[in-house]
Each structure stands twice: as C-alpha cells, then as structure tokens.
C-alpha cells in the first residue's frame, strides 16, 4: 500500500515512521508512506499557505492553491484510491473504516490546520472526510497518524501472529479480554487459575466471557450492534445475573445489594 500525507509539519512524523510496528512495516516494504510538505507548493516570497476568511471572522483558512498543487504532484497508484481530509466534520473513524481503507491501493491524507481548508478543496478533491472524535486538535497530523497506524496494522504480514488483528478490541465488535504475564503473583494478586490450567477450551470460554463482561460493563452500546450466538447469549445471561446479585451496574458502578 502507498500512503501519502499532505502536511505543513512533516517533521512531526519522523519518530512515528521510524519506530514500532509502522516503522518495521515501512522498512520491510509492506507499506510506502510518503510526506508532502504543502508549504513547498505555496507561491510568493513568504510561501504563505493561509489567509483571512472571506466574510470576516477569527482565525485563518488554508489556501486552496498549495493543497491543489500538492495533490497534483502525487503519483496515482492503482485503481483503488481515496483522498481523505482529516476534519471534525467527518465520519467517526472506527475499526470497520480502517478495514475498508486497508483494502485500498493508495490513501492520500490531507492534514488541515487553523480554521480548516478552503471549501473548494473539500468539495472538489476529497473522497472521504474522517474525524477521530468530538474534540478539537491543533491540526490533522495526529489524526493522520492514528489512521495510518490503524490501517497499517491490517496489511497482511505487518503483525507477527496471523490472528493478532482478529483478537484486538473492536475486531469482533467486543472489547478484548484481560491479559496476564509473568510473574504469577504480583502485589498479592494472582493470575486466574484457568489460564494456568492448560485446558484450551476452558481458557477460550473464560476469555470469551470476560470479553462480553467488559463490553457489557464499559461499552454496552457495542453489544446492541452485535449479533450474539447461542453461547454468547448464555454467557451474557450468566454475567447479568452475577453482576445483578453483586449490585454492579454497567460502567463498573456499584449499587446497594438487593435485599
């Protein structure tokens, strides 16, 4: 996959591209991530990339010219290509979106700054607008890194275990089960005995139950969207009964025990 990032601050991406899973994927040639400095396509002695908004108002708006020329300079790779604008007005970025994008040949990410980009860029050259959440950031660089990281993980060969993606939180529409490693006892708390039993079926069922338990307590909205099989429904019923008897509601809150 080819991933192009249009930004005014390419140096922000240096550590991101050199470390961890993304860095290894780049070095192994599994993903080609290229940075394009929008300022390099600005004209005039000061290479200005922003200007005052028509109609007045606070802040500055990114000029369309430099972004347009930066887009024009990028080589088109393959048939499946998406030009993406990182903006609070976009669709919410979720794992399902990451999967869809991972099947593309090329992604072009436009990082906005200031009050945003000129509307004519959005209307004429953007295929998809993405938001990572309902909060305000200084620019689109951090969202671009999040999208790049989530998508890169899904490219075949990037992760060590072939099932690593499938076991991640949200991959099945549920939160992930708890993880434990050595030592067996830490601060007087022991690893659950079932994980030491060597019984793979018991371990699988425990992990599934804990995944459903966490989702029910922390993100019940995810359960409303998911089709549960018979085993999952039985596990959920047991968990509901157990938590009700213990006086524990969703989101981990404790209520007085029923008399």
Secondary structure as UniProt FT lines:
FT   STRAND          2..7
FT   HELIX           10..13
FT   HELIX           14..18
FT   HELIX           20..27
FT   TURN            28..29
FT   STRAND          32..37
FT   HELIX           38..41
FT   TURN            44..47
FT   STRAND          50..52
FT   TURN            54..55
FT   STRAND          60..62
FT   HELIX           64..73
FT   STRAND          81..92
FT   HELIX           95..102
FT   STRAND          106..111
FT   TURN            114..115
FT   HELIX           119..125
FT   STRAND          128..131
FT   HELIX           141..153
FT   TURN            156..157
FT   TURN            162..163
FT   HELIX           164..167
FT   TURN            169..172
FT   STRAND          185..186
FT   TURN            187..188
FT   STRAND          189..190
FT   HELIX           193..196
FT   HELIX           200..218
FT   HELIX           220..225
FT   HELIX           230..246
FT   HELIX           250..252
//
